[in-house]
């Protein structure tokens, strides 16, 4: 049985070897792909104006803000994790009162950074919710970020992830 895609590809390559595409109009110039056949006719002029004015639809801007936000949050937590590791390593083997206080301060700053990251993930998930309402095609919707998965991907130990979860909130029904 002949694979249709391979057969078509073979025919195109044969035609190229024979030079049948050498004298086409526009050869050597970029294709003009201005028209989108999938766009509703009423929106074509709106998208044309946006493109001409170097603007983007709101949902695309929202997606870019989400992407930038998660990258910044990850980068900030990575930087704090590296600082924490270096600071604790510098204090390794020291047990004097000043070193203990410094260790406690480092751990408090780390916990603050973890809580800030968790708040940032919650904010980004709110942005994703709003983005999903704006996006015109359902398959462009985004999944919300999972805090535990994000922390695992950054190499945060499981016990610190569990500690961040804390006790259940009073709005949740009691566990059975």
Residue, then its C-alpha position, 0 to 999 in steps of 0.5 A: x500500500x502506498x503512503x499518500x504523503x510520501x507519494x506527494x512528497x516524491x512528486x514535488x521533489x521530482x518536479x523541483x528537480x525538473x525545474x518546474x518551480x523555477x519561473x513562478x511569480x514571486x520567486x525569491x521573495x517572501x510569501x504574502x500571508x496577510x489573509x487568514x482563511x480561518x478568520x471571521x470576515x468581520x474580524x479581518x479588518x480589525x486584525x489587519x489594523x492591529x497588525x499594521x499598528x504593531x498591536x496584539x489582541x488582549x488575549x495574546x498580551x495576557x498570555x505573554x504577561x502570564x509567560x513572563x510572570x511565571x518565568x520571573x517567579x521561577x527565576x526569583x525563587x531559583x536565585x533565593x534558593x541558590x543564596x540560601x544554599x550558599x549562605x547555609x554552606x558558609x555557616x556549616x559547622x558553626x554553632x555559635x549564637x550568632x551563626x544560629x541566629x543567622x541560620x534562623x534568619x536565612x530560613x525565615x527569608x527562605x520561608x518568606x520567599x516560598x510564601x511569596x512564590x505561592x502567592x505569585x502562582x495564585x495570582x498567575x492562576x487568576x490571570x489564567x482564569x481571565x485569559x481562558x475567558x478571553x481566548x477565542x479558541x478553546x484549545x488555546x486555553x491554558x492549564x493553571x499552574x500547580x504549586x507543588x509541581x512548580x516547586x518540585x521542578x525547581x528542586x525543592x525538597x518534599x518536606x518543604x513543599x508539605x510544610x508550605x501547604x500548612x493546615x487546611x483553611x476554615x472554608x474547606x469542609x473537614x476531612x472524613 
